Amino acid sequence: MKVKLDMIGLVVADIAESLKFYGLLGLEVPKQFEGPYCEMTLEGGIRLSWNTIAMMQEIGHWVEPAGHRNGLAFLCESPSAVDAKYAELTSAGYEGEREPWDAFWGQRYAQVKDPDGNIVDLFAPLA
């Protein structure tokens, strides 16, 4: 039996606020949505969905997780683009988790929090 990753689902308090953040990050997010659910297809065919907490609680026994269990990492076009995107997001009022730094694994890296407190990584190869 073959299975493949088809969708990444984000559980959010406010879909519109989350779409605003991910749009500023660079995703071409949907301009409109109805109800407690929204989705888009990313390059490569994987879908990304936004699901309200209330919808998840209706579906079944959903408990808000504690800690940072999953991560989304966004490749930037250059190390200076990591710095610029971090500055743009934090200037827009989003919380920085870690300012840009040169990581020992050879990437420029930074971390910001989305409106729901999820840590989002920004990175680019150093050389």
Phi and psi in radians as a Rosetta constraint file:
Dihedral C 1 N 2 CA 2 C 2 CIRCULARHARMONIC -1.726 0.35
Dihedral N 2 CA 2 C 2 N 3 CIRCULARHARMONIC 2.355 0.35
Dihedral C 2 N 3 CA 3 C 3 CIRCULARHARMONIC -2.234 0.35
Dihedral N 3 CA 3 C 3 N 4 CIRCULARHARMONIC 2.708 0.35
Dihedral C 3 N 4 CA 4 C 4 CIRCULARHARMONIC -2.531 0.35
Dihedral N 4 CA 4 C 4 N 5 CIRCULARHARMONIC 2.641 0.35
Dihedral C 4 N 5 CA 5 C 5 CIRCULARHARMONIC -1.192 0.35
Dihedral N 5 CA 5 C 5 N 6 CIRCULARHARMONIC 2.170 0.35
Dihedral C 5 N 6 CA 6 C 6 CIRCULARHARMONIC -2.052 0.35
Dihedral N 6 CA 6 C 6 N 7 CIRCULARHARMONIC -0.549 0.35
Dihedral C 6 N 7 CA 7 C 7 CIRCULARHARMONIC -2.580 0.35
Dihedral N 7 CA 7 C 7 N 8 CIRCULARHARMONIC 2.512 0.35
Dihedral C 7 N 8 CA 8 C 8 CIRCULARHARMONIC -1.968 0.35
Dihedral N 8 CA 8 C 8 N 9 CIRCULARHARMONIC 2.167 0.35
Dihedral C 8 N 9 CA 9 C 9 CIRCULARHARMONIC -1.909 0.35
Dihedral N 9 CA 9 C 9 N 10 CIRCULARHARMONIC 2.282 0.35
Dihedral C 9 N 10 CA 10 C 10 CIRCULARHARMONIC -1.822 0.35
Dihedral N 10 CA 10 C 10 N 11 CIRCULARHARMONIC 2.291 0.35
Dihedral C 10 N 11 CA 11 C 11 CIRCULARHARMONIC -1.730 0.35
Dihedral N 11 CA 11 C 11 N 12 CIRCULARHARMONIC 2.133 0.35
Dihedral C 11 N 12 CA 12 C 12 CIRCULARHARMONIC -2.310 0.35
Dihedral N 12 CA 12 C 12 N 13 CIRCULARHARMONIC 2.711 0.35
Dihedral C 12 N 13 CA 13 C 13 CIRCULARHARMONIC -1.325 0.35
Dihedral N 13 CA 13 C 13 N 14 CIRCULARHARMONIC -0.646 0.35
Dihedral C 13 N 14 CA 14 C 14 CIRCULARHARMONIC -2.481 0.35
Dihedral N 14 CA 14 C 14 N 15 CIRCULARHARMONIC 1.883 0.35
Dihedral C 14 N 15 CA 15 C 15 CIRCULARHARMONIC -1.044 0.35
Dihedral N 15 CA 15 C 15 N 16 CIRCULARHARMONIC -0.778 0.35
Dihedral C 15 N 16 CA 16 C 16 CIRCULARHARMONIC -1.035 0.35
Dihedral N 16 CA 16 C 16 N 17 CIRCULARHARMONIC -0.750 0.35
Dihedral C 16 N 17 CA 17 C 17 CIRCULARHARMONIC -1.140 0.35
Dihedral N 17 CA 17 C 17 N 18 CIRCULARHARMONIC -0.715 0.35
Dihedral C 17 N 18 CA 18 C 18 CIRCULARHARMONIC -1.168 0.35
Dihedral N 18 CA 18 C 18 N 19 CIRCULARHARMONIC -0.715 0.35
Dihedral C 18 N 19 CA 19 C 19 CIRCULARHARMONIC -1.082 0.35
Dihedral N 19 CA 19 C 19 N 20 CIRCULARHARMONIC -0.660 0.35
Dihedral C 19 N 20 CA 20 C 20 CIRCULARHARMONIC -1.043 0.35
Dihedral N 20 CA 20 C 20 N 21 CIRCULARHARMONIC -0.829 0.35
Dihedral C 20 N 21 CA 21 C 21 CIRCULARHARMONIC -1.076 0.35
Dihedral N 21 CA 21 C 21 N 22 CIRCULARHARMONIC -0.895 0.35
Dihedral C 21 N 22 CA 22 C 22 CIRCULARHARMONIC -1.230 0.35
Dihedral N 22 CA 22 C 22 N 23 CIRCULARHARMONIC -0.449 0.35
Dihedral C 22 N 23 CA 23 C 23 CIRCULARHARMONIC -1.190 0.35
Dihedral N 23 CA 23 C 23 N 24 CIRCULARHARMONIC -0.745 0.35
Dihedral C 23 N 24 CA 24 C 24 CIRCULARHARMONIC -1.145 0.35
Dihedral N 24 CA 24 C 24 N 25 CIRCULARHARMONIC -0.525 0.35
Dihedral C 24 N 25 CA 25 C 25 CIRCULARHARMONIC -1.187 0.35
Dihedral N 25 CA 25 C 25 N 26 CIRCULARHARMONIC -0.447 0.35
Dihedral C 25 N 26 CA 26 C 26 CIRCULARHARMONIC 2.226 0.35
Dihedral N 26 CA 26 C 26 N 27 CIRCULARHARMONIC -0.071 0.35
Dihedral C 26 N 27 CA 27 C 27 CIRCULARHARMONIC -1.336 0.35
Dihedral N 27 CA 27 C 27 N 28 CIRCULARHARMONIC 2.529 0.35
Dihedral C 27 N 28 CA 28 C 28 CIRCULARHARMONIC -1.509 0.35
Dihedral N 28 CA 28 C 28 N 29 CIRCULARHARMONIC 1.352 0.35
Dihedral C 28 N 29 CA 29 C 29 CIRCULARHARMONIC -1.279 0.35
Dihedral N 29 CA 29 C 29 N 30 CIRCULARHARMONIC 2.747 0.35
Dihedral C 29 N 30 CA 30 C 30 CIRCULARHARMONIC -1.023 0.35
Dihedral N 30 CA 30 C 30 N 31 CIRCULARHARMONIC 2.454 0.35
Dihedral C 30 N 31 CA 31 C 31 CIRCULARHARMONIC -1.394 0.35
Dihedral N 31 CA 31 C 31 N 32 CIRCULARHARMONIC -0.493 0.35
Dihedral C 31 N 32 CA 32 C 32 CIRCULARHARMONIC -2.391 0.35
Dihedral N 32 CA 32 C 32 N 33 CIRCULARHARMONIC 2.691 0.35
Dihedral C 32 N 33 CA 33 C 33 CIRCULARHARMONIC -2.744 0.35
Dihedral N 33 CA 33 C 33 N 34 CIRCULARHARMONIC 2.816 0.35
Dihedral C 33 N 34 CA 34 C 34 CIRCULARHARMONIC -2.243 0.35
Dihedral N 34 CA 34 C 34 N 35 CIRCULARHARMONIC 2.476 0.35
Dihedral C 34 N 35 CA 35 C 35 CIRCULARHARMONIC 1.386 0.35
Dihedral N 35 CA 35 C 35 N 36 CIRCULARHARMONIC -2.829 0.35
Dihedral C 35 N 36 CA 36 C 36 CIRCULARHARMONIC -1.577 0.35
Dihedral N 36 CA 36 C 36 N 37 CIRCULARHARMONIC 0.383 0.35
Dihedral C 36 N 37 CA 37 C 37 CIRCULARHARMONIC -2.621 0.35
Dihedral N 37 CA 37 C 37 N 38 CIRCULARHARMONIC 2.514 0.35
Dihedral C 37 N 38 CA 38 C 38 CIRCULARHARMONIC -2.656 0.35
Dihedral N 38 CA 38 C 38 N 39 CIRCULARHARMONIC 2.522 0.35
Dihedral C 38 N 39 CA 39 C 39 CIRCULARHARMONIC -2.553 0.35
Dihedral N 39 CA 39 C 39 N 40 CIRCULARHARMONIC 2.818 0.35
Dihedral C 39 N 40 CA 40 C 40 CIRCULARHARMONIC -2.543 0.35
Dihedral N 40 CA 40 C 40 N 41 CIRCULARHARMONIC 2.855 0.35
Dihedral C 40 N 41 CA 41 C 41 CIRCULARHARMONIC -1.863 0.35
Dihedral N 41 CA 41 C 41 N 42 CIRCULARHARMONIC 2.209 0.35
Dihedral C 41 N 42 CA 42 C 42 CIRCULARHARMONIC -1.464 0.35
Dihedral N 42 CA 42 C 42 N 43 CIRCULARHARMONIC 2.876 0.35
Dihedral C 42 N 43 CA 43 C 43 CIRCULARHARMONIC -0.955 0.35
Dihedral N 43 CA 43 C 43 N 44 CIRCULARHARMONIC 2.380 0.35
Dihedral C 43 N 44 CA 44 C 44 CIRCULARHARMONIC 1.662 0.35
Dihedral N 44 CA 44 C 44 N 45 CIRCULARHARMONIC -0.153 0.35
Dihedral C 44 N 45 CA 45 C 45 CIRCULARHARMONIC 1.653 0.35
Dihedral N 45 CA 45 C 45 N 46 CIRCULARHARMONIC -0.138 0.35
Dihedral C 45 N 46 CA 46 C 46 CIRCULARHARMONIC -1.339 0.35
Dihedral N 46 CA 46 C 46 N 47 CIRCULARHARMONIC 2.395 0.35
Dihedral C 46 N 47 CA 47 C 47 CIRCULARHARMONIC -1.568 0.35
Dihedral N 47 CA 47 C 47 N 48 CIRCULARHARMONIC 2.568 0.35
Dihedral C 47 N 48 CA 48 C 48 CIRCULARHARMONIC -2.090 0.35
Dihedral N 48 CA 48 C 48 N 49 CIRCULARHARMONIC 2.222 0.35
Dihedral C 48 N 49 CA 49 C 49 CIRCULARHARMONIC -2.154 0.35
Dihedral N 49 CA 49 C 49 N 50 CIRCULARHARMONIC 2.685 0.35
Dihedral C 49 N 50 CA 50 C 50 CIRCULARHARMONIC -2.030 0.35
Dihedral N 50 CA 50 C 50 N 51 CIRCULARHARMONIC 2.228 0.35
Dihedral C 50 N 51 CA 51 C 51 CIRCULARHARMONIC -2.254 0.35
Dihedral N 51 CA 51 C 51 N 52 CIRCULARHARMONIC 2.280 0.35
Dihedral C 51 N 52 CA 52 C 52 CIRCULARHARMONIC -1.272 0.35
Dihedral N 52 CA 52 C 52 N 53 CIRCULARHARMONIC 2.694 0.35
Dihedral C 52 N 53 CA 53 C 53 CIRCULARHARMONIC -0.998 0.35
Dihedral N 53 CA 53 C 53 N 54 CIRCULARHARMONIC -0.750 0.35
Dihedral C 53 N 54 CA 54 C 54 CIRCULARHARMONIC -1.050 0.35
Dihedral N 54 CA 54 C 54 N 55 CIRCULARHARMONIC -0.732 0.35
Dihedral C 54 N 55 CA 55 C 55 CIRCULARHARMONIC -1.111 0.35
Dihedral N 55 CA 55 C 55 N 56 CIRCULARHARMONIC -0.759 0.35
Dihedral C 55 N 56 CA 56 C 56 CIRCULARHARMONIC -1.107 0.35
Dihedral N 56 CA 56 C 56 N 57 CIRCULARHARMONIC -0.633 0.35
Dihedral C 56 N 57 CA 57 C 57 CIRCULARHARMONIC -1.216 0.35
Dihedral N 57 CA 57 C 57 N 58 CIRCULARHARMONIC -0.542 0.35
Dihedral C 57 N 58 CA 58 C 58 CIRCULARHARMONIC -1.229 0.35
Dihedral N 58 CA 58 C 58 N 59 CIRCULARHARMONIC -0.633 0.35
Dihedral C 58 N 59 CA 59 C 59 CIRCULARHARMONIC -1.139 0.35
Dihedral N 59 CA 59 C 59 N 60 CIRCULARHARMONIC -0.715 0.35
Dihedral C 59 N 60 CA 60 C 60 CIRCULARHARMONIC -3.055 0.35
Dihedral N 60 CA 60 C 60 N 61 CIRCULARHARMONIC -2.859 0.35
Dihedral C 60 N 61 CA 61 C 61 CIRCULARHARMONIC -1.376 0.35
Dihedral N 61 CA 61 C 61 N 62 CIRCULARHARMONIC 1.575 0.35
Dihedral C 61 N 62 CA 62 C 62 CIRCULARHARMONIC -1.789 0.35
Dihedral N 62 CA 62 C 62 N 63 CIRCULARHARMONIC 2.250 0.35
Dihedral C 62 N 63 CA 63 C 63 CIRCULARHARMONIC -2.100 0.35
Dihedral N 63 CA 63 C 63 N 64 CIRCULARHARMONIC 2.265 0.35
Dihedral C 63 N 64 CA 64 C 64 CIRCULARHARMONIC -1.061 0.35
Dihedral N 64 CA 64 C 64 N 65 CIRCULARHARMONIC 2.203 0.35
Dihedral C 64 N 65 CA 65 C 65 CIRCULARHARMONIC -1.254 0.35
Dihedral N 65 CA 65 C 65 N 66 CIRCULARHARMONIC 2.727 0.35
Dihedral C 65 N 66 CA 66 C 66 CIRCULARHARMONIC -1.930 0.35
Dihedral N 66 CA 66 C 66 N 67 CIRCULARHARMONIC 2.406 0.35
Dihedral C 66 N 67 CA 67 C 67 CIRCULARHARMONIC 1.575 0.35
Dihedral N 67 CA 67 C 67 N 68 CIRCULARHARMONIC 3.113 0.35
Dihedral C 67 N 68 CA 68 C 68 CIRCULARHARMONIC -1.783 0.35
Dihedral N 68 CA 68 C 68 N 69 CIRCULARHARMONIC 1.693 0.35
Dihedral C 68 N 69 CA 69 C 69 CIRCULARHARMONIC -1.752 0.35
Dihedral N 69 CA 69 C 69 N 70 CIRCULARHARMONIC -0.488 0.35
Dihedral C 69 N 70 CA 70 C 70 CIRCULARHARMONIC -2.279 0.35
Dihedral N 70 CA 70 C 70 N 71 CIRCULARHARMONIC 2.782 0.35
Dihedral C 70 N 71 CA 71 C 71 CIRCULARHARMONIC -2.437 0.35
Dihedral N 71 CA 71 C 71 N 72 CIRCULARHARMONIC 2.615 0.35
Dihedral C 71 N 72 CA 72 C 72 CIRCULARHARMONIC -2.016 0.35
Dihedral N 72 CA 72 C 72 N 73 CIRCULARHARMONIC 2.254 0.35
Dihedral C 72 N 73 CA 73 C 73 CIRCULARHARMONIC -2.133 0.35
Dihedral N 73 CA 73 C 73 N 74 CIRCULARHARMONIC 2.258 0.35
Dihedral C 73 N 74 CA 74 C 74 CIRCULARHARMONIC -1.952 0.35
Dihedral N 74 CA 74 C 74 N 75 CIRCULARHARMONIC 2.133 0.35
Dihedral C 74 N 75 CA 75 C 75 CIRCULARHARMONIC -1.333 0.35
Dihedral N 75 CA 75 C 75 N 76 CIRCULARHARMONIC 2.188 0.35
Dihedral C 75 N 76 CA 76 C 76 CIRCULARHARMONIC -1.744 0.35
Dihedral N 76 CA 76 C 76 N 77 CIRCULARHARMONIC 2.824 0.35
Dihedral C 76 N 77 CA 77 C 77 CIRCULARHARMONIC -1.294 0.35
Dihedral N 77 CA 77 C 77 N 78 CIRCULARHARMONIC -0.311 0.35
Dihedral C 77 N 78 CA 78 C 78 CIRCULARHARMONIC -2.848 0.35
Dihedral N 78 CA 78 C 78 N 79 CIRCULARHARMONIC 2.879 0.35
Dihedral C 78 N 79 CA 79 C 79 CIRCULARHARMONIC -1.020 0.35
Dihedral N 79 CA 79 C 79 N 80 CIRCULARHARMONIC -0.676 0.35
Dihedral C 79 N 80 CA 80 C 80 CIRCULARHARMONIC -1.181 0.35
Dihedral N 80 CA 80 C 80 N 81 CIRCULARHARMONIC -0.471 0.35
Dihedral C 80 N 81 CA 81 C 81 CIRCULARHARMONIC -1.216 0.35
Dihedral N 81 CA 81 C 81 N 82 CIRCULARHARMONIC -0.554 0.35
Dihedral C 81 N 82 CA 82 C 82 CIRCULARHARMONIC -1.068 0.35
Dihedral N 82 CA 82 C 82 N 83 CIRCULARHARMONIC -0.850 0.35
Dihedral C 82 N 83 CA 83 C 83 CIRCULARHARMONIC -1.054 0.35
Dihedral N 83 CA 83 C 83 N 84 CIRCULARHARMONIC -0.767 0.35
Dihedral C 83 N 84 CA 84 C 84 CIRCULARHARMONIC -1.159 0.35
Dihedral N 84 CA 84 C 84 N 85 CIRCULARHARMONIC -0.751 0.35
Dihedral C 84 N 85 CA 85 C 85 CIRCULARHARMONIC -1.182 0.35
Dihedral N 85 CA 85 C 85 N 86 CIRCULARHARMONIC -0.693 0.35
Dihedral C 85 N 86 CA 86 C 86 CIRCULARHARMONIC -1.045 0.35
Dihedral N 86 CA 86 C 86 N 87 CIRCULARHARMONIC -0.828 0.35
Dihedral C 86 N 87 CA 87 C 87 CIRCULARHARMONIC -1.083 0.35
Dihedral N 87 CA 87 C 87 N 88 CIRCULARHARMONIC -0.725 0.35
Dihedral C 87 N 88 CA 88 C 88 CIRCULARHARMONIC -1.096 0.35
Dihedral N 88 CA 88 C 88 N 89 CIRCULARHARMONIC -0.795 0.35
Dihedral C 88 N 89 CA 89 C 89 CIRCULARHARMONIC -1.185 0.35
Dihedral N 89 CA 89 C 89 N 90 CIRCULARHARMONIC -0.775 0.35
Dihedral C 89 N 90 CA 90 C 90 CIRCULARHARMONIC -1.228 0.35
Dihedral N 90 CA 90 C 90 N 91 CIRCULARHARMONIC -0.569 0.35
Dihedral C 90 N 91 CA 91 C 91 CIRCULARHARMONIC -1.172 0.35
Dihedral N 91 CA 91 C 91 N 92 CIRCULARHARMONIC -0.479 0.35
Dihedral C 91 N 92 CA 92 C 92 CIRCULARHARMONIC -1.413 0.35
Dihedral N 92 CA 92 C 92 N 93 CIRCULARHARMONIC 0.010 0.35
Dihedral C 92 N 93 CA 93 C 93 CIRCULARHARMONIC 1.799 0.35
Dihedral N 93 CA 93 C 93 N 94 CIRCULARHARMONIC 0.010 0.35
Dihedral C 93 N 94 CA 94 C 94 CIRCULARHARMONIC -1.448 0.35
Dihedral N 94 CA 94 C 94 N 95 CIRCULARHARMONIC 2.536 0.35
Dihedral C 94 N 95 CA 95 C 95 CIRCULARHARMONIC -1.353 0.35
Dihedral N 95 CA 95 C 95 N 96 CIRCULARHARMONIC 2.232 0.35
Dihedral C 95 N 96 CA 96 C 96 CIRCULARHARMONIC -1.388 0.35
Dihedral N 96 CA 96 C 96 N 97 CIRCULARHARMONIC 2.349 0.35
Dihedral C 96 N 97 CA 97 C 97 CIRCULARHARMONIC -1.611 0.35
Dihedral N 97 CA 97 C 97 N 98 CIRCULARHARMONIC -0.731 0.35
Dihedral C 97 N 98 CA 98 C 98 CIRCULARHARMONIC -2.644 0.35
Dihedral N 98 CA 98 C 98 N 99 CIRCULARHARMONIC 2.196 0.35
Dihedral C 98 N 99 CA 99 C 99 CIRCULARHARMONIC -1.125 0.35
Dihedral N 99 CA 99 C 99 N 100 CIRCULARHARMONIC 2.758 0.35
Dihedral C 99 N 100 CA 100 C 100 CIRCULARHARMONIC -0.952 0.35
Dihedral N 100 CA 100 C 100 N 101 CIRCULARHARMONIC 2.450 0.35
Dihedral C 100 N 101 CA 101 C 101 CIRCULARHARMONIC -2.603 0.35
Dihedral N 101 CA 101 C 101 N 102 CIRCULARHARMONIC 2.800 0.35
Dihedral C 101 N 102 CA 102 C 102 CIRCULARHARMONIC -1.560 0.35
Dihedral N 102 CA 102 C 102 N 103 CIRCULARHARMONIC 1.906 0.35
Dihedral C 102 N 103 CA 103 C 103 CIRCULARHARMONIC -1.360 0.35
Dihedral N 103 CA 103 C 103 N 104 CIRCULARHARMONIC 2.611 0.35
Dihedral C 103 N 104 CA 104 C 104 CIRCULARHARMONIC -1.098 0.35
Dihedral N 104 CA 104 C 104 N 105 CIRCULARHARMONIC -0.329 0.35
Dihedral C 104 N 105 CA 105 C 105 CIRCULARHARMONIC -1.519 0.35
Dihedral N 105 CA 105 C 105 N 106 CIRCULARHARMONIC 0.148 0.35
Dihedral C 105 N 106 CA 106 C 106 CIRCULARHARMONIC 1.608 0.35
Dihedral N 106 CA 106 C 106 N 107 CIRCULARHARMONIC 0.449 0.35
Dihedral C 106 N 107 CA 107 C 107 CIRCULARHARMONIC -2.298 0.35
Dihedral N 107 CA 107 C 107 N 108 CIRCULARHARMONIC 2.608 0.35
Dihedral C 107 N 108 CA 108 C 108 CIRCULARHARMONIC -1.413 0.35
Dihedral N 108 CA 108 C 108 N 109 CIRCULARHARMONIC 2.291 0.35
Dihedral C 108 N 109 CA 109 C 109 CIRCULARHARMONIC -2.397 0.35
Dihedral N 109 CA 109 C 109 N 110 CIRCULARHARMONIC 2.592 0.35
Dihedral C 109 N 110 CA 110 C 110 CIRCULARHARMONIC -2.675 0.35
Dihedral N 110 CA 110 C 110 N 111 CIRCULARHARMONIC 2.803 0.35
Dihedral C 110 N 111 CA 111 C 111 CIRCULARHARMONIC -2.390 0.35
Dihedral N 111 CA 111 C 111 N 112 CIRCULARHARMONIC 2.383 0.35
Dihedral C 111 N 112 CA 112 C 112 CIRCULARHARMONIC -2.278 0.35
Dihedral N 112 CA 112 C 112 N 113 CIRCULARHARMONIC 2.829 0.35
Dihedral C 112 N 113 CA 113 C 113 CIRCULARHARMONIC -1.820 0.35
Dihedral N 113 CA 113 C 113 N 114 CIRCULARHARMONIC 2.383 0.35
Dihedral C 113 N 114 CA 114 C 114 CIRCULARHARMONIC -1.352 0.35
Dihedral N 114 CA 114 C 114 N 115 CIRCULARHARMONIC 3.097 0.35
Dihedral C 114 N 115 CA 115 C 115 CIRCULARHARMONIC -1.043 0.35
Dihedral N 115 CA 115 C 115 N 116 CIRCULARHARMONIC -0.337 0.35
Dihedral C 115 N 116 CA 116 C 116 CIRCULARHARMONIC -1.737 0.35
Dihedral N 116 CA 116 C 116 N 117 CIRCULARHARMONIC 0.131 0.35
Dihedral C 116 N 117 CA 117 C 117 CIRCULARHARMONIC 1.518 0.35
Dihedral N 117 CA 117 C 117 N 118 CIRCULARHARMONIC 0.083 0.35
Dihedral C 117 N 118 CA 118 C 118 CIRCULARHARMONIC -1.271 0.35
Dihedral N 118 CA 118 C 118 N 119 CIRCULARHARMONIC 2.362 0.35
Dihedral C 118 N 119 CA 119 C 119 CIRCULARHARMONIC -1.426 0.35
Dihedral N 119 CA 119 C 119 N 120 CIRCULARHARMONIC 2.221 0.35
Dihedral C 119 N 120 CA 120 C 120 CIRCULARHARMONIC -2.013 0.35
Dihedral N 120 CA 120 C 120 N 121 CIRCULARHARMONIC 2.236 0.35
Dihedral C 120 N 121 CA 121 C 121 CIRCULARHARMONIC -1.638 0.35
Dihedral N 121 CA 121 C 121 N 122 CIRCULARHARMONIC 2.476 0.35
Dihedral C 121 N 122 CA 122 C 122 CIRCULARHARMONIC -2.074 0.35
Dihedral N 122 CA 122 C 122 N 123 CIRCULARHARMONIC 2.339 0.35
Dihedral C 122 N 123 CA 123 C 123 CIRCULARHARMONIC -2.667 0.35
Dihedral N 123 CA 123 C 123 N 124 CIRCULARHARMONIC 2.820 0.35
Dihedral C 123 N 124 CA 124 C 124 CIRCULARHARMONIC -2.762 0.35
Dihedral N 124 CA 124 C 124 N 125 CIRCULARHARMONIC 2.539 0.35
Dihedral C 124 N 125 CA 125 C 125 CIRCULARHARMONIC -1.042 0.35
Dihedral N 125 CA 125 C 125 N 126 CIRCULARHARMONIC 2.494 0.35
Dihedral C 125 N 126 CA 126 C 126 CIRCULARHARMONIC -1.291 0.35
Dihedral N 126 CA 126 C 126 N 127 CIRCULARHARMONIC -0.651 0.35
